[in-house]
Amino acid sequence: MLTLVVGGAASGKSAYAERLVLQTALPRYYLATMQVWDAECAARVEKHRRMRAEKQFETLECPLHLGTVHLPARGTVLLEDLGNLTANELYDPAGAGEAAASVILDGLDQLAAQCEHLIVVSNEVFSGGANYAGDTDRYLKALAQVNNTLAARADAVVRVVCGIPVYYKGVEK
């Protein structure tokens, strides 16, 4: 089962995705995509690890190269989030660069084959009505390509607005 959860900043998409995961059996994996750049980032990661441990998540760090992830056992994976992963693959010198979208989609296929449920959190793109140039536009186009392809493959697609889930594909559980 593949579910894509999208929404704007502070929309409640992450909390909703976690609620979906908590309805599933163990094991539960939290695939974290944030890169740790400084002490502030490290403190934030540690805070989130403690919060997830209370919910019986095993956290796996994956800021790059999603295709290299090997789960210890089948279960449910919450990937948080595609926006970070796309930026990392696009801009990190060790990342995929211009092939970011393709590499991420291949990695998602490999990950989905290893688990019972894959719940992916992503940001909405191009809904703000602004015109972007240069690297921002390149990033948004790559993330949109991943979102669109993943939505087509997904069993369920839900957009969270002000904490309210709106299903575009599939049904609410």
Disulfide bonds with the S-S distance in Angstrom:
none
